[in-house]
Amino acid sequence: GMTRLVIAPKGEPIFSEQATTVEIDDEAGGEFVVISRHRSNDGKIAIDPTEWPAIRAAVDKMIGLCRS
């Protein structure tokens, strides 16, 4: 199963390349909170300081939903 939150910059749709996805992935032998961005080919995610509170809140929520 997967639980997911999407944080997008103000005025951007959730499918924007700038949207950040925070999700629980429990497919790979245990639960992990995964942070990704649609166009993050190099594995890096640049976080705008104004978006950090929402991203942090999403990560905290997903960590809280993990069973471990």
CYANA upper distance limits for C-alpha pairs under 8 A (distance plus 0.5 A):
  1 GLY  CA     25 ASP  CA      7.74
  1 GLY  CA     26 ASP  CA      7.03
  1 GLY  CA     27 GLU  CA      7.88
  2 MET  CA     23 GLU  CA      7.26
  2 MET  CA     24 ILE  CA      6.03
  2 MET  CA     25 ASP  CA      6.10
  2 MET  CA     26 ASP  CA      7.42
  3 THR  CA     23 GLU  CA      5.89
  3 THR  CA     24 ILE  CA      5.77
  3 THR  CA     25 ASP  CA      8.03
  3 THR  CA     62 MET  CA      8.14
  4 ARG  CA     21 THR  CA      7.39
  4 ARG  CA     22 VAL  CA      6.25
  4 ARG  CA     23 GLU  CA      4.59
  4 ARG  CA     24 ILE  CA      7.03
  4 ARG  CA     62 MET  CA      8.48
  5 LEU  CA     21 THR  CA      6.34
  5 LEU  CA     22 VAL  CA      5.76
  5 LEU  CA     23 GLU  CA      6.66
  5 LEU  CA     58 ALA  CA      7.07
  6 VAL  CA     14 ILE  CA      6.86
  6 VAL  CA     19 ALA  CA      7.08
  6 VAL  CA     20 THR  CA      6.17
  6 VAL  CA     21 THR  CA      4.98
  6 VAL  CA     22 VAL  CA      6.79
  7 ILE  CA     14 ILE  CA      7.47
  7 ILE  CA     19 ALA  CA      6.06
  7 ILE  CA     20 THR  CA      5.61
  7 ILE  CA     21 THR  CA      6.86
  7 ILE  CA     22 VAL  CA      8.49
  7 ILE  CA     51 GLU  CA      8.48
  7 ILE  CA     54 ALA  CA      7.45
  7 ILE  CA     55 ILE  CA      7.18
  8 ALA  CA     12 GLU  CA      6.36
  8 ALA  CA     13 PRO  CA      7.06
  8 ALA  CA     14 ILE  CA      6.04
  8 ALA  CA     16 SER  CA      7.67
  8 ALA  CA     18 GLN  CA      6.99
  8 ALA  CA     19 ALA  CA      4.63
  8 ALA  CA     20 THR  CA      6.72
  9 PRO  CA     18 GLN  CA      7.50
  9 PRO  CA     19 ALA  CA      7.16
  9 PRO  CA     51 GLU  CA      7.59
 12 GLU  CA     16 SER  CA      6.59
 12 GLU  CA     18 GLN  CA      8.28
 12 GLU  CA     19 ALA  CA      8.14
 13 PRO  CA     19 ALA  CA      8.15
 14 ILE  CA     19 ALA  CA      6.29
 15 PHE  CA     19 ALA  CA      7.02
 15 PHE  CA     38 HIS  CA      8.48
 16 SER  CA     38 HIS  CA      8.17
 17 GLU  CA     37 ARG  CA      7.28
 17 GLU  CA     38 HIS  CA      5.70
 17 GLU  CA     39 ARG  CA      6.22
 18 GLN  CA     37 ARG  CA      7.31
 18 GLN  CA     38 HIS  CA      7.83
 18 GLN  CA     39 ARG  CA      8.30
 19 ALA  CA     37 ARG  CA      6.67
 19 ALA  CA     38 HIS  CA      7.67
 20 THR  CA     35 ILE  CA      7.50
 20 THR  CA     36 SER  CA      6.34
 20 THR  CA     37 ARG  CA      5.36
 20 THR  CA     38 HIS  CA      8.05
 20 THR  CA     55 ILE  CA      8.21
 21 THR  CA     34 VAL  CA      8.35
 21 THR  CA     35 ILE  CA      6.15
 21 THR  CA     36 SER  CA      5.70
 21 THR  CA     37 ARG  CA      6.56
 22 VAL  CA     33 VAL  CA      7.34
 22 VAL  CA     34 VAL  CA      6.21
 22 VAL  CA     35 ILE  CA      5.10
 22 VAL  CA     36 SER  CA      7.14
 22 VAL  CA     55 ILE  CA      8.12
 22 VAL  CA     58 ALA  CA      6.96
 22 VAL  CA     59 VAL  CA      6.84
 22 VAL  CA     62 MET  CA      8.02
 23 GLU  CA     33 VAL  CA      6.08
 23 GLU  CA     34 VAL  CA      5.81
 23 GLU  CA     35 ILE  CA      7.14
 23 GLU  CA     62 MET  CA      7.15
 24 ILE  CA     31 GLU  CA      6.98
 24 ILE  CA     32 PHE  CA      6.13
 24 ILE  CA     33 VAL  CA      5.10
 24 ILE  CA     34 VAL  CA      6.66
 24 ILE  CA     62 MET  CA      6.80
 24 ILE  CA     66 CYS  CA      7.89
 25 ASP  CA     31 GLU  CA      6.18
 25 ASP  CA     32 PHE  CA      5.83
 25 ASP  CA     33 VAL  CA      6.80
 25 ASP  CA     34 VAL  CA      7.20
 26 ASP  CA     30 GLY  CA      5.90
 26 ASP  CA     31 GLU  CA      4.75
 26 ASP  CA     32 PHE  CA      6.85
 27 GLU  CA     31 GLU  CA      7.99
 31 GLU  CA     66 CYS  CA      6.98
 31 GLU  CA     67 ARG  CA      8.24
 31 GLU  CA     68 SER  CA      8.21
 32 PHE  CA     66 CYS  CA      8.43
 33 VAL  CA     59 VAL  CA      7.64
 33 VAL  CA     62 MET  CA      7.07
 33 VAL  CA     63 ILE  CA      7.13
 36 SER  CA     40 SER  CA      7.56
 36 SER  CA     45 ILE  CA      7.56
 37 ARG  CA     45 ILE  CA      7.26
 40 SER  CA     44 LYS  CA      6.47
 40 SER  CA     45 ILE  CA      6.95
 47 ILE  CA     51 GLU  CA      7.28
 47 ILE  CA     52 TRP  CA      7.05
 48 ASP  CA     52 TRP  CA      6.99
 49 PRO  CA     53 PRO  CA      8.45
 51 GLU  CA     55 ILE  CA      6.77
 52 TRP  CA     56 ARG  CA      6.28
 53 PRO  CA     57 ALA  CA      6.53
 54 ALA  CA     58 ALA  CA      6.65
 55 ILE  CA     59 VAL  CA      6.70
 56 ARG  CA     60 ASP  CA      6.57
 57 ALA  CA     61 LYS  CA      6.58
 58 ALA  CA     62 MET  CA      6.70
 59 VAL  CA     63 ILE  CA      6.55
 60 ASP  CA     64 GLY  CA      6.65
 61 LYS  CA     65 LEU  CA      6.89
 62 MET  CA     66 CYS  CA      6.99
